[in-house]
Amino acid sequence: MVDYYDAFKKIPGTVIFDATQSRIGYHLNMFAMSLMKEANRSSFKADEDAYLKQFPMTEEQHHAVRVRDYNQMIQLGGNIYFLAKIGATDGHSFQKLASLMTGMPEESYRQMMIAGGRNPSMPVGPVEK
């Protein structure tokens, strides 16, 4: 019998943000949270690589941030609520980020959510690389 937690691991494209993911993504998430301050957002926008080097992330995490691959950032321990700070720094709404992560046009994503959300039988989108 599969326990409740293990059942979620079988959903395609689902990453469970647990203590392990939290440890893996600690510096990535601290970077994202640093963007809460205007001075830090300005520094990041002025020179992303230099700013990112202040945080001891893996090269994979740095790359995912540079190319704004939010699905990869989540795989690498990012917490979506922290990662949203990166999107906000780029001027994106949370809805826009979700549309990018699902590979859907923003308006289509919006309409899907108004209609009650994603049907579990739908293809997952870019998460399934």
ABEGO torsion letter per residue (X at the ends): XBBAAAAAAABBGBBBBBAAAAAAAAAAAAAAAAAABAAAAAAAAABAAAAAAABBBBAAAAAAAAAGBAAAAAAAGBBAAAAAAAAAAAGBBAAAAAAAAAGBBAAAAAAAAAAGEBBAABBAEAABX
